[in-house]
């Protein structure tokens, strides 16, 4: 009897030892496959039809976002990804480099790289349900002919630093569902493309498109696209600013490299504007503009450090709904910060101050004490801010339910303060030694 049982056990283990991964059920395979990247799955599913079916059922059909990088994906990999994942993808991102940053355009001026037509062609064929397309830093013109059918269903398009010309206007005419468009960094485009855009557009980014704002086209665009909610551009002229008064539904306005003085800013008539970013401001007329918008703004980011003829900021007392306030100005003082309306102090969640040696520990603490909802604080290149700020914040944060994240670089705050006060164990406090706010 014992001999029979022993023999059965041996047979069982012998049989078990013959099993491989192919013998596992689908749930087990799904768990194993979840540790692989989508590129690795494409190779793995070539093992057998069952692997292909499991990968398709549990992963390919759920893949809504696909990213293609020329320095990582070969033509063969792109073709495989397009065939398996393409029909299910709604968002496609294509770039030359896997690590793309805002300075790439500076490094690549005059050196746009070309992707061969056959490299991307499988994507245009198989990605039939695309709604969002993002392309960065490669010449897109040679691919436009294949994009005709793709544009028809797109809701958002970002064609950044793609060396485009006015030819893109003909293809944008077919984008009947387009709501968001970015042509950032395409400096050869002129304003003649603007009439091609449909009037349902809600967002447009024209930064780096030097000639788009010239001529009568921008005014016509503003009068036609009354649904526009977000506008980003740079190098404006006085008359360009005046056209913005047509955009009564505008909620977000970002203007960069403002060298001009504005004599009579008609942008004062934007009743729904809640987000305003301005950099490179030339004179104090912008104080009047921001003053008038004070009651509606929830997000304000101003960069005044380039020009030294702006010596005061007087708009904070009139702002009552601020949630995010960012300022870069060499003479932004404690008195400016403390002039912030008490209502805005109650609603403020994110405060960022850069490039000012006029801000002190005492002034910043006094302001933060009255900001019960503050969750992020950025202090950069403010050398009069010291460890005293951190020490002073501890009793204030003790009574609050949430965590305060502080991002700091270029201040008098020492890294030793973190260990000294055991901040790593304090759940109300988080220090980040970086310029980048998450």
VENGIDA-V876138 format. One record per residue. PHI is phi as a letter, one per 30 degrees, with the letter a starting at -180 (999 if undefined). PSI is psi in radians with two decimals (NA if undefined). BURIAL is b if it has 9 or more other ideal C-beta (glycine too) atoms within 8 Angstrom, else e. Layout:
phi=PHI psi=PSI burial=BURIAL
phi=PHI psi=PSI burial=BURIAL
This chain:
phi=999 psi=-0.85 burial=e
phi=d psi=-0.64 burial=e
phi=d psi=-0.66 burial=e
phi=d psi=-0.76 burial=e
phi=d psi=-0.73 burial=e
phi=d psi=-0.67 burial=e
phi=d psi=-0.70 burial=e
phi=d psi=-0.71 burial=e
phi=d psi=-0.75 burial=e
phi=d psi=-0.73 burial=e
phi=d psi=-0.67 burial=e
phi=d psi=-0.86 burial=e
phi=d psi=-0.57 burial=e
phi=d psi=-0.72 burial=e
phi=d psi=-0.70 burial=e
phi=d psi=-0.65 burial=e
phi=d psi=-0.31 burial=e
phi=d psi=-0.23 burial=e
phi=d psi=2.55 burial=e
phi=b psi=-3.05 burial=e
phi=d psi=-0.48 burial=e
phi=d psi=-0.44 burial=e
phi=d psi=-0.16 burial=e
phi=d psi=2.66 burial=e
phi=d psi=3.01 burial=e
phi=d psi=-0.63 burial=e
phi=d psi=-0.72 burial=e
phi=d psi=-0.74 burial=e
phi=d psi=-0.69 burial=b
phi=d psi=-0.76 burial=b
phi=d psi=-0.76 burial=e
phi=d psi=-0.77 burial=b
phi=d psi=-0.43 burial=b
phi=d psi=-0.27 burial=e
phi=d psi=-0.04 burial=e
phi=c psi=2.61 burial=e
phi=d psi=2.91 burial=e
phi=d psi=-0.57 burial=b
phi=d psi=-0.68 burial=b
phi=d psi=-0.61 burial=e
phi=d psi=-0.66 burial=b
phi=d psi=-0.64 burial=b
phi=d psi=-0.68 burial=e
phi=d psi=-0.62 burial=b
phi=d psi=-0.09 burial=b
phi=d psi=-0.13 burial=e
phi=d psi=-0.82 burial=e
phi=a psi=2.83 burial=e
phi=e psi=-0.59 burial=e
phi=d psi=-0.73 burial=e
phi=d psi=-0.70 burial=b
phi=d psi=-0.75 burial=b
phi=d psi=-0.73 burial=e
phi=d psi=-0.77 burial=b
phi=d psi=-0.68 burial=b
phi=d psi=-0.77 burial=b
phi=d psi=-0.74 burial=b
phi=c psi=-0.24 burial=b
phi=b psi=-0.97 burial=b
phi=e psi=-0.74 burial=b
phi=d psi=-0.28 burial=e
phi=c psi=-0.01 burial=e
phi=d psi=1.78 burial=b
phi=c psi=-0.36 burial=e
phi=b psi=2.29 burial=b
phi=b psi=2.25 burial=b
phi=c psi=2.25 burial=e
phi=c psi=2.19 burial=b
phi=b psi=2.20 burial=b
phi=d psi=-0.58 burial=b
phi=d psi=0.06 burial=e
phi=b psi=-0.56 burial=e
phi=c psi=2.17 burial=b
phi=d psi=2.96 burial=e
phi=d psi=-0.67 burial=e
phi=d psi=-0.72 burial=e
phi=d psi=-0.73 burial=b
phi=d psi=-0.74 burial=b
phi=d psi=-0.73 burial=b
phi=d psi=-0.77 burial=b
phi=d psi=-0.74 burial=b
phi=d psi=-0.75 burial=b
phi=d psi=-0.75 burial=b
phi=d psi=-0.74 burial=b
phi=c psi=-0.54 burial=b
phi=e psi=-0.86 burial=b
phi=d psi=-0.34 burial=e
phi=c psi=-0.18 burial=b
phi=d psi=2.36 burial=b
phi=c psi=-0.33 burial=b
phi=b psi=2.17 burial=b
phi=b psi=2.19 burial=b
phi=c psi=2.27 burial=b
phi=b psi=2.29 burial=b
phi=a psi=2.84 burial=b
phi=d psi=-0.81 burial=b
phi=c psi=2.52 burial=b
phi=d psi=-0.56 burial=e
phi=c psi=1.76 burial=e
phi=c psi=2.36 burial=e
phi=b psi=3.01 burial=e
phi=d psi=-0.25 burial=e
phi=c psi=-0.02 burial=e
phi=d psi=-0.63 burial=b
phi=d psi=-0.62 burial=b
phi=d psi=-0.76 burial=e
phi=d psi=-0.45 burial=e
phi=c psi=0.19 burial=b
phi=e psi=2.23 burial=e
phi=i psi=0.13 burial=e
phi=b psi=0.91 burial=e
phi=d psi=2.32 burial=b
phi=c psi=2.58 burial=b
phi=c psi=2.34 burial=e
phi=c psi=2.26 burial=b
phi=d psi=2.54 burial=e
phi=e psi=-0.73 burial=b
phi=d psi=-0.36 burial=e
phi=d psi=-0.73 burial=b
phi=c psi=-0.21 burial=b
phi=e psi=-0.73 burial=b
phi=e psi=-0.56 burial=b
phi=d psi=-0.75 burial=b
phi=d psi=-0.49 burial=b
phi=d psi=-0.76 burial=e
phi=c psi=-0.45 burial=b
phi=d psi=1.29 burial=b
phi=d psi=-0.15 burial=e
phi=c psi=0.44 burial=b
phi=d psi=2.40 burial=b
phi=b psi=-0.41 burial=b
phi=b psi=2.23 burial=b
phi=b psi=2.22 burial=b
phi=b psi=2.08 burial=b
phi=b psi=2.46 burial=b
phi=b psi=2.38 burial=b
phi=h psi=0.68 burial=b
phi=b psi=2.75 burial=b
phi=d psi=2.03 burial=b
phi=c psi=-0.27 burial=b
phi=e psi=-0.70 burial=b
phi=d psi=-0.23 burial=e
phi=c psi=-0.11 burial=b
phi=d psi=-0.65 burial=b
phi=e psi=-0.60 burial=e
phi=d psi=-0.22 burial=b
phi=c psi=-0.04 burial=b
phi=e psi=-0.89 burial=b
phi=d psi=-0.51 burial=e
phi=d psi=-0.71 burial=b
phi=d psi=-0.50 burial=b
phi=e psi=-0.58 burial=b
phi=c psi=-0.01 burial=b
phi=d psi=2.38 burial=b
phi=c psi=-0.53 burial=b
phi=b psi=2.45 burial=b
phi=b psi=2.23 burial=b
phi=b psi=1.91 burial=b
phi=c psi=1.53 burial=b
phi=c psi=2.17 burial=b
phi=h psi=0.82 burial=b
phi=c psi=0.26 burial=b
phi=h psi=0.74 burial=b
phi=d psi=2.72 burial=b
phi=c psi=-3.02 burial=e
phi=d psi=-0.19 burial=b
phi=e psi=-0.51 burial=b
phi=d psi=-0.43 burial=b
phi=e psi=-0.66 burial=b
phi=d psi=-0.57 burial=e
phi=d psi=-0.55 burial=b
phi=d psi=-0.41 burial=b
phi=d psi=-0.51 burial=e
phi=d psi=-0.16 burial=e
phi=d psi=1.34 burial=b
phi=d psi=-0.31 burial=e
phi=c psi=0.10 burial=b
phi=d psi=2.21 burial=b
phi=c psi=-0.41 burial=b
phi=b psi=2.27 burial=b
phi=b psi=2.29 burial=b
phi=b psi=2.16 burial=b
phi=c psi=0.50 burial=b
phi=e psi=2.33 burial=b
phi=i psi=0.05 burial=b
phi=c psi=1.43 burial=b
phi=d psi=-0.17 burial=e
phi=d psi=-0.09 burial=b
phi=d psi=2.46 burial=b
phi=c psi=3.09 burial=b
phi=d psi=-0.18 burial=b
phi=d psi=-0.25 burial=b
phi=d psi=-0.35 burial=b
phi=d psi=-0.69 burial=b
phi=d psi=-0.34 burial=b
phi=d psi=-0.30 burial=e
phi=d psi=2.43 burial=b
phi=d psi=2.73 burial=e
phi=d psi=0.11 burial=e
phi=c psi=0.06 burial=e
phi=d psi=2.33 burial=b
phi=c psi=-0.47 burial=b
phi=b psi=2.43 burial=b
phi=b psi=2.38 burial=b
phi=c psi=1.97 burial=b
phi=c psi=0.34 burial=b
phi=d psi=2.38 burial=b
phi=i psi=0.00 burial=b
phi=c psi=1.41 burial=b
phi=e psi=-0.67 burial=e
phi=c psi=-0.03 burial=b
phi=d psi=-0.58 burial=b
phi=d psi=-0.05 burial=b
phi=d psi=2.65 burial=e
phi=i psi=-3.02 burial=e
phi=d psi=-0.11 burial=e
phi=d psi=-0.68 burial=b
phi=d psi=-0.69 burial=b
phi=d psi=-0.75 burial=b
phi=d psi=-0.68 burial=b
phi=d psi=-0.77 burial=b
phi=d psi=-0.68 burial=b
phi=d psi=-0.51 burial=e
phi=d psi=-0.71 burial=e
phi=c psi=1.23 burial=b
phi=d psi=-0.23 burial=b
phi=d psi=-0.06 burial=b
phi=e psi=2.25 burial=b
phi=c psi=-0.38 burial=b
phi=b psi=2.28 burial=b
phi=b psi=2.25 burial=b
phi=b psi=2.22 burial=b
phi=a psi=3.02 burial=b
phi=b psi=3.02 burial=b
phi=h psi=0.92 burial=b
phi=d psi=2.72 burial=b
phi=c psi=2.98 burial=e
phi=e psi=-0.74 burial=b
phi=d psi=-0.47 burial=e
phi=d psi=-0.74 burial=b
phi=e psi=-0.67 burial=b
phi=d psi=-0.53 burial=b
phi=d psi=-0.38 burial=b
phi=d psi=-0.33 burial=b
phi=d psi=-0.30 burial=b
phi=d psi=-0.38 burial=b
phi=c psi=1.33 burial=b
phi=d psi=-0.31 burial=b
phi=c psi=0.08 burial=b
phi=d psi=2.20 burial=b
phi=c psi=-0.45 burial=b
phi=b psi=2.20 burial=b
phi=b psi=2.08 burial=b
phi=b psi=2.11 burial=b
phi=b psi=2.19 burial=b
phi=c psi=2.71 burial=b
phi=h psi=0.97 burial=e
phi=d psi=1.73 burial=b
phi=c psi=-0.28 burial=e
phi=d psi=2.70 burial=b
phi=c psi=2.46 burial=e
phi=c psi=2.13 burial=b
phi=d psi=-0.69 burial=e
phi=b psi=1.43 burial=e
phi=d psi=1.82 burial=b
phi=d psi=-0.09 burial=b
phi=d psi=-0.02 burial=b
phi=d psi=-0.25 burial=b
phi=c psi=0.87 burial=e
phi=c psi=1.50 burial=b
phi=d psi=-0.43 burial=e
phi=c psi=0.04 burial=b
phi=d psi=2.15 burial=b
phi=c psi=-0.32 burial=b
phi=b psi=2.21 burial=b
phi=b psi=2.20 burial=b
phi=b psi=2.23 burial=b
phi=b psi=2.35 burial=b
phi=b psi=2.59 burial=b
phi=i psi=0.88 burial=b
phi=d psi=2.40 burial=b
phi=c psi=-0.48 burial=b
phi=a psi=3.13 burial=b
phi=d psi=-0.02 burial=e
phi=d psi=-0.44 burial=b
phi=d psi=-0.42 burial=b
phi=e psi=-0.75 burial=b
phi=d psi=-0.72 burial=b
phi=e psi=-0.91 burial=b
phi=d psi=-0.61 burial=b
phi=e psi=-0.76 burial=b
phi=d psi=-0.53 burial=e
phi=d psi=-0.02 burial=b
phi=e psi=-0.60 burial=b
phi=d psi=-0.34 burial=e
phi=c psi=-0.41 burial=b
phi=d psi=2.34 burial=b
phi=c psi=-0.39 burial=b
phi=b psi=2.15 burial=b
phi=b psi=2.18 burial=b
phi=b psi=2.02 burial=b
phi=b psi=2.35 burial=b
phi=c psi=1.82 burial=b
phi=c psi=0.13 burial=b
phi=d psi=-0.36 burial=b
phi=d psi=-0.63 burial=e
phi=c psi=2.30 burial=b
phi=c psi=0.08 burial=e
phi=d psi=0.03 burial=e
phi=c psi=1.92 burial=b
phi=c psi=0.01 burial=e
phi=a psi=2.72 burial=e
phi=b psi=2.06 burial=b
phi=b psi=0.29 burial=e
phi=c psi=-0.27 burial=b
phi=d psi=-0.62 burial=b
phi=d psi=-0.45 burial=e
phi=c psi=-0.07 burial=b
phi=d psi=2.24 burial=b
phi=c psi=-0.12 burial=b
phi=b psi=0.24 burial=b
phi=e psi=2.27 burial=b
phi=c psi=-0.57 burial=b
phi=b psi=2.21 burial=b
phi=b psi=2.10 burial=b
phi=b psi=2.31 burial=b
phi=b psi=2.35 burial=b
phi=b psi=1.83 burial=b
phi=a psi=2.23 burial=b
phi=d psi=-0.39 burial=b
phi=c psi=0.42 burial=e
phi=d psi=2.13 burial=b
phi=c psi=2.96 burial=b
phi=e psi=-0.73 burial=b
phi=d psi=-0.61 burial=e
phi=d psi=-0.81 burial=b
phi=d psi=-0.75 burial=b
phi=d psi=-0.17 burial=b
phi=d psi=-0.09 burial=e
phi=e psi=2.34 burial=b
phi=e psi=2.46 burial=b
phi=d psi=-0.54 burial=e
phi=d psi=-0.71 burial=e
phi=d psi=-0.60 burial=b
phi=d psi=-0.58 burial=b
phi=d psi=-0.57 burial=b
phi=c psi=-0.26 burial=b
phi=d psi=2.24 burial=b
phi=c psi=-0.40 burial=b
phi=b psi=2.09 burial=b
phi=b psi=2.30 burial=b
phi=b psi=2.17 burial=b
phi=b psi=2.26 burial=b
phi=b psi=2.50 burial=b
phi=i psi=0.44 burial=b
phi=b psi=2.24 burial=b
phi=c psi=0.17 burial=e
phi=c psi=-0.17 burial=b
phi=d psi=2.34 burial=b
phi=b psi=2.91 burial=b
phi=e psi=-0.79 burial=b
phi=d psi=-0.82 burial=e
phi=d psi=-0.74 burial=b
phi=d psi=-0.70 burial=b
phi=d psi=-0.72 burial=b
phi=d psi=-0.67 burial=b
phi=d psi=-0.84 burial=b
phi=d psi=-0.48 burial=b
phi=d psi=-0.52 burial=e
phi=c psi=0.23 burial=b
phi=c psi=1.43 burial=b
phi=d psi=-0.34 burial=e
phi=c psi=0.16 burial=b
phi=d psi=2.28 burial=b
phi=b psi=-0.41 burial=b
phi=b psi=2.33 burial=b
phi=b psi=2.13 burial=b
phi=c psi=2.20 burial=b
phi=b psi=1.95 burial=b
phi=b psi=2.28 burial=b
phi=h psi=0.75 burial=b
phi=b psi=1.57 burial=b
phi=d psi=-0.19 burial=e
phi=d psi=0.01 burial=b
phi=d psi=2.20 burial=b
phi=b psi=-2.99 burial=b
phi=d psi=-0.39 burial=b
phi=e psi=-0.53 burial=e
phi=d psi=-0.79 burial=b
phi=d psi=-0.79 burial=b
phi=d psi=-0.72 burial=b
phi=d psi=-0.46 burial=b
phi=d psi=-0.48 burial=b
phi=e psi=-0.88 burial=b
phi=d psi=-0.49 burial=e
phi=d psi=-0.77 burial=b
phi=d psi=-0.37 burial=b
phi=e psi=-0.56 burial=e
phi=c psi=0.00 burial=e
phi=c psi=2.59 burial=b
phi=d psi=-0.31 burial=e
phi=c psi=2.98 burial=e
phi=c psi=2.48 burial=e
phi=c psi=2.11 burial=b
phi=c psi=2.18 burial=b
phi=c psi=2.18 burial=b
phi=c psi=2.13 burial=b
phi=b psi=2.47 burial=b
phi=a psi=2.38 burial=b
phi=i psi=0.73 burial=e
phi=b psi=3.13 burial=b
phi=d psi=0.15 burial=e
phi=d psi=2.19 burial=b
phi=c psi=2.57 burial=e
phi=d psi=-0.37 burial=e
phi=d psi=-0.34 burial=e
phi=d psi=-0.54 burial=b
phi=d psi=-0.77 burial=b
phi=d psi=-0.67 burial=e
phi=d psi=-0.72 burial=e
phi=c psi=0.08 burial=b
phi=h psi=0.80 burial=e
phi=d psi=-0.43 burial=b
phi=d psi=-0.39 burial=e
phi=c psi=-0.06 burial=e
phi=c psi=1.97 burial=b
phi=d psi=-0.19 burial=e
phi=c psi=0.00 burial=b
phi=b psi=2.35 burial=b
phi=b psi=2.12 burial=e
phi=c psi=2.32 burial=b
phi=b psi=2.16 burial=b
phi=c psi=1.17 burial=e
phi=a psi=2.77 burial=e
phi=d psi=-0.28 burial=e
phi=c psi=2.13 burial=e
phi=c psi=2.30 burial=e
phi=d psi=NA burial=e
